[in-house]
């Protein structure tokens, strides 16, 4: 009985990897073994950096809030402490947006804390 090879599935597997390697430089885009390593590495970076992105954005929001509250003679930690004390549940993303794009609303939040 002759050996059966499923060339259709094999080609699909290879095409799937090479399609993901599209846009890479040199042999990474057209040699299967090199492309496979490159794609696997890229996927692991993507997994890792989806989590890192969240950390980076949180740090950016904290920096923006800190810059916003410093204008009113307050530090970030004092500001967050007063928010918790007054039960104001605005998240850091929203507070950073207010500090950057809507200073009047941000000032109203600070006045609410000081009252």
C-alpha positions in Angstrom: 0.0 0.0 0.0 1.5 3.4 -0.9 2.3 6.0 1.7 -0.4 8.6 2.1 0.7 12.2 2.6 -1.8 14.9 3.1 -0.1 17.6 1.0 -3.1 19.9 1.1 -2.9 20.2 4.9 0.9 20.5 4.8 0.8 23.3 2.3 -1.9 25.1 4.3 0.3 24.9 7.5 3.2 26.3 5.6 1.2 29.1 4.0 -0.3 30.1 7.3 3.1 30.6 8.8 4.5 32.4 5.8 1.4 34.7 5.7 2.1 35.7 9.3 5.7 36.4 8.5 4.7 38.8 5.7 6.5 42.1 5.9 9.6 40.7 7.7 13.1 41.3 6.4 15.3 38.8 4.4 14.8 35.1 4.8 12.4 35.6 7.6 9.6 36.1 5.1 10.1 33.3 2.7 12.1 30.4 4.3 9.8 28.3 6.3 12.2 27.3 9.2 13.4 30.9 9.7 9.9 32.3 9.3 8.5 29.8 11.8 11.0 30.9 14.5 10.4 34.5 13.7 6.6 34.1 13.9 6.8 32.2 17.2 9.0 34.9 18.7 6.7 37.6 17.5 3.7 35.9 19.0 5.4 35.6 22.4 6.4 39.3 22.2 2.7 40.2 21.4 1.5 38.2 24.4 4.0 39.8 26.7 3.4 43.3 25.4 -0.4 43.2 25.7 0.2 43.1 29.4 3.1 45.7 29.3 0.9 48.1 27.5 -1.6 48.2 30.4 1.3 49.0 32.8 2.6 51.7 30.6 -0.8 53.4 30.2 -1.4 53.3 33.9 2.0 55.0 34.5 1.2 57.6 31.9 -2.2 58.4 33.6 -0.6 58.7 37.0 2.0 61.1 35.6 -0.7 63.3 34.0 -2.8 63.3 37.1 0.2 64.2 39.2 1.1 67.1 36.9 -2.5 68.3 37.1 -2.8 68.2 40.9 0.6 69.9 41.4 -0.9 73.1 40.0 -3.2 73.1 43.0 -0.4 72.4 45.6 -1.2 68.8 46.1 0.6 65.6 45.4 -0.7 62.5 43.6 -0.8 60.3 46.7 -2.7 62.9 48.7 -5.1 63.4 45.9 -5.9 59.7 45.5 -6.2 59.4 49.3 -8.8 62.2 49.4 -10.7 60.6 46.5 -11.0 57.4 48.4 -12.0 59.3 51.6 -14.8 61.2 49.8 -15.9 58.0 47.9 -15.4 59.6 44.5 -15.0 56.7 42.0 -13.4 58.2 39.0 -10.7 55.9 37.5 -7.2 57.1 36.6 -7.9 57.1 32.9 -10.8 59.5 33.3 -9.0 61.7 35.7 -6.0 61.9 33.4 -8.3 62.8 30.5 -9.9 65.6 32.6 -6.5 66.9 33.7 -5.3 67.1 30.1 -8.4 68.1 28.1 -10.9 69.6 30.5 -9.1 71.6 33.2 -12.3 73.2 34.5 -13.9 69.9 35.3 -10.6 68.7 36.9 -10.6 71.9 39.0 -14.2 71.1 40.1 -13.1 67.6 41.3 -10.3 69.2 43.3 -12.6 71.8 44.8 -15.0 69.0 45.8 -12.1 67.3 47.6 -11.2 70.5 49.5 -14.7 71.3 50.6 
